[in-house]
Amino acid sequence: MLLANTSQAQTTTGTLNDISFLEGHWLGTYNGGPIEASWTAPAGDNVIGYIRMIKDNKPALYELFAFEQTEKGPVARVKHFKPGLIALEEKAVSDTYNFIEAKKNQALFEKDDISVRIIYERRSQNQLVIQRGKMEDNKWVFADLFVFKRIP
């Protein structure tokens, strides 16, 4: 069992403006193939996005994102699909990540079950990185998961 003070984060109130740096069209490589992502600007209390992974010139996985503004701050809801738009999660289920904090061009979210943390970070005008964190020796350790460059 993890220590309470390291396993559960105190969520601070944020807004969708804290993740507005995601906006744009992005391209990287992952698992030997291209990975493409796109996010909209905040509007109507949401930001919508997707990630498309391709392997051997065929679709490998789709992720659809809806960042929604709540009274606790932005909440990220993610669903994963195999080719054919076959959902990996149950129909009424999505992975949910709660906003923890934001800095300039960076936002931290934590999965509902507190097993994973995600950092979205724009490291430069043309580079966006998504890091995945997991608990190791009672501290969060992060590694780059996806590295994207901006594309027109």
Buried (B, 14 or more C-beta within 10 A) or exposed (E): EEEEEEBEBEBEEBBBEBBBBBBBEBBBEBEEBEBBBBBBEBEEEBBBBBBBBBBEEEBBBBBBBBBBBEEEBBBBBBBBBEEEEEBEEEEEEBBBBBBBBBEEBBBBBBBEEBEBBBBBBBEEEEBBBBBBBEBEEEEBEBEEBBBBEBEE
